[in-house]
Amino acid sequence: MKRLLLLVAVLGAAGASFVAWWRRHPRFGSDTVNRVVNPWLVRQGVPDASRGEIGLIEHVGRKTGTVRVTPVHPVRTPDGFRIIVPLGGESQWARNVLAAGHCRLQVADTVYELDEPRLVEPAEVEGLPGFAARAMTWLGFRYLTLHQFAEGAGKLAATPVDAAAPVEPPLVPVPTA
């Protein structure tokens, strides 16, 4: 029994130490995810195969002006979408969207035009249990809320759009109530 309690105490201390370290170094490993994992997910067609669970957000780099596509987990809201941002304010794609003030999101075969981005605390998210909201806040997670103003059938390009490439069909404005 003493060994079990000791094991539980050691595992708990190790877990708490890791979380404390991770909170001080939130971008640890993000370069690998951005350069290796995300492009691999896009090449493998994971967003298409996910049936809407994984979407692609298209954003423009703040410094380079490069068009980038990042896999995200969008959740539909009454006026648009919300997307979890595990790195909070340290997330480069979220900072790009906030700086530009707009982005495009592909979910399945539909492309949504989104604007009015806001980075919000988990406690502000409707329907999120209090314990989960507190834990996510403690870990540094945030949500990006976006307002939808148009949608249309289509796919996002996985690379910057070439000027000679065919133009996507026009998006249809969403009627306001």
C-alpha positions as CSV (number, residue, x, y, z in Angstrom):
1,M,0.0,0.0,0.0
2,K,2.9,2.4,0.8
3,R,4.5,1.7,-2.6
4,L,1.2,2.5,-4.3
5,L,0.9,5.8,-2.5
6,L,4.5,6.6,-3.2
7,L,3.9,5.8,-6.9
8,V,0.8,8.0,-7.0
9,A,2.7,10.9,-5.3
10,V,5.7,10.6,-7.7
11,L,3.4,10.5,-10.8
12,G,1.4,13.4,-9.5
13,A,4.5,15.5,-8.8
14,A,6.0,14.6,-12.2
15,G,2.7,15.6,-14.0
16,A,2.5,18.9,-12.1
17,S,6.1,19.6,-12.8
18,F,5.6,19.0,-16.5
19,V,2.5,21.2,-16.7
20,A,4.4,24.0,-14.9
21,W,7.3,23.7,-17.3
22,W,5.0,23.6,-20.3
23,R,3.2,26.8,-19.2
24,R,6.6,28.6,-19.2
25,H,7.5,27.1,-22.6
26,P,4.2,26.9,-24.6
27,R,5.7,26.9,-28.0
28,F,7.9,23.8,-27.3
29,G,7.4,21.4,-30.3
30,S,5.2,23.8,-32.3
31,D,7.9,24.2,-35.0
32,T,7.8,20.5,-35.6
33,V,4.0,20.5,-35.8
34,N,4.0,23.5,-38.2
35,R,6.7,22.2,-40.5
36,V,6.1,18.4,-40.4
37,V,2.8,17.4,-38.9
38,N,0.4,20.0,-40.4
39,P,1.6,19.6,-44.0
40,W,1.5,15.8,-43.6
41,L,-2.1,16.0,-42.4
42,V,-3.1,18.1,-45.4
43,R,-1.3,15.8,-47.9
44,Q,-2.9,12.8,-46.4
45,G,-6.4,14.4,-46.8
46,V,-7.2,14.2,-43.1
47,P,-9.4,17.3,-43.2
48,D,-11.4,15.8,-46.1
49,A,-11.8,12.4,-44.4
50,S,-12.8,13.8,-41.1
51,R,-16.3,14.7,-42.2
52,G,-16.1,18.2,-40.8
53,E,-14.3,17.5,-37.5
54,I,-11.1,18.9,-38.9
55,G,-11.1,22.0,-41.1
56,L,-8.5,24.1,-42.8
57,I,-8.0,27.7,-41.9
58,E,-6.4,30.0,-44.5
59,H,-4.5,33.0,-43.1
60,V,-1.9,35.4,-44.3
61,G,1.5,35.7,-42.5
62,R,1.9,39.0,-40.6
63,K,5.5,39.5,-41.6
64,T,5.9,37.6,-44.9
65,G,2.5,38.0,-46.5
66,T,2.6,34.2,-47.3
67,V,-0.8,32.5,-47.5
68,R,-0.8,29.6,-45.1
69,V,-3.2,26.7,-44.4
70,T,-3.5,25.2,-41.0
71,P,-5.6,22.2,-39.8
72,V,-8.0,23.2,-36.9
73,H,-11.0,21.9,-35.1
74,P,-13.8,24.3,-35.8
75,V,-17.1,24.3,-33.9
76,R,-20.2,25.9,-35.4
77,T,-21.8,28.7,-33.4
78,P,-25.0,30.7,-34.2
79,D,-23.1,33.5,-36.0
80,G,-19.9,31.7,-37.2
81,F,-17.3,29.4,-35.7
82,R,-15.1,29.0,-32.6
83,I,-11.7,27.3,-32.8
84,I,-9.6,26.1,-29.8
85,V,-6.2,27.6,-29.7
86,P,-4.0,25.5,-27.4
87,L,-1.1,28.0,-27.5
88,G,-3.4,30.9,-26.7
89,G,-1.8,34.3,-27.6
90,E,1.4,32.5,-28.6
91,S,-0.2,30.7,-31.6
92,Q,1.2,32.1,-34.9
93,W,-1.9,31.3,-37.0
94,A,-4.2,32.9,-34.4
95,R,-2.0,36.0,-34.3
96,N,-2.1,36.1,-38.1
97,V,-5.9,36.0,-38.2
98,L,-6.2,38.6,-35.5
99,A,-3.8,40.9,-37.3
100,A,-5.6,40.5,-40.6
101,G,-9.1,40.7,-39.2
102,H,-10.4,38.0,-41.5
103,C,-9.7,34.5,-42.8
104,R,-11.2,31.7,-44.8
105,L,-12.2,28.3,-43.3
106,Q,-12.8,25.1,-45.3
107,V,-15.0,22.5,-43.6
108,A,-15.8,19.5,-45.8
109,D,-16.6,20.9,-49.2
110,T,-17.6,24.4,-48.1
111,V,-15.4,27.5,-47.7
112,Y,-16.5,30.1,-45.2
113,E,-15.5,33.8,-45.2
114,L,-14.9,34.8,-41.6
115,D,-14.1,38.1,-39.9
116,E,-14.3,39.8,-36.5
117,P,-11.8,37.5,-34.8
118,R,-11.6,37.6,-31.1
119,L,-9.4,35.5,-28.7
120,V,-11.6,34.7,-25.7
121,E,-11.0,32.9,-22.4
122,P,-12.5,29.4,-22.1
123,A,-14.8,30.7,-19.3
124,E,-16.6,32.9,-22.0
125,V,-17.5,29.8,-24.1
126,E,-21.1,28.8,-23.7
127,G,-21.7,25.2,-22.7
128,L,-18.1,24.5,-21.5
129,P,-18.2,22.9,-18.0
130,G,-16.7,25.1,-15.3
131,F,-14.0,22.6,-14.4
132,A,-12.9,22.2,-18.0
133,A,-12.9,26.0,-18.5
134,R,-10.7,26.5,-15.4
135,A,-8.3,23.7,-16.4
136,M,-8.0,25.1,-20.0
137,T,-7.4,28.6,-18.7
138,W,-4.7,27.3,-16.3
139,L,-3.0,25.5,-19.3
140,G,-3.1,28.7,-21.4
141,F,-5.7,27.6,-23.9
142,R,-8.0,30.2,-25.6
143,Y,-10.7,30.1,-28.2
144,L,-10.8,32.1,-31.4
145,T,-14.4,33.2,-32.2
146,L,-15.1,34.2,-35.8
147,H,-18.2,35.8,-37.5
148,Q,-19.3,34.2,-40.8
149,F,-20.3,36.6,-43.5
150,A,-20.2,34.4,-46.6
151,E,-20.0,30.8,-47.8
152,G,-19.6,28.8,-50.9
153,A,-18.7,25.4,-52.3
154,G,-15.1,24.8,-52.9
155,K,-11.7,23.8,-51.5
156,L,-8.8,25.9,-50.2
157,A,-5.5,25.6,-52.0
158,A,-2.8,24.0,-49.8
159,T,-0.2,26.4,-51.2
160,P,-0.4,30.1,-52.1
161,V,-2.8,30.7,-55.0
162,D,-1.1,31.1,-58.4
163,A,-2.2,34.1,-60.4
164,A,-2.8,31.8,-63.4
165,A,-4.8,29.3,-61.4
166,P,-8.6,29.2,-62.0
167,V,-10.6,31.4,-59.8
168,E,-12.9,29.7,-57.2
169,P,-16.6,30.2,-57.6
170,P,-18.0,33.3,-55.9
171,L,-19.1,33.0,-52.3
172,V,-22.7,33.6,-51.4
173,P,-23.3,36.2,-48.6
174,V,-25.1,34.7,-45.6
175,P,-28.5,36.4,-45.0
176,T,-28.8,38.2,-41.8
177,A,-31.8,37.7,-39.6
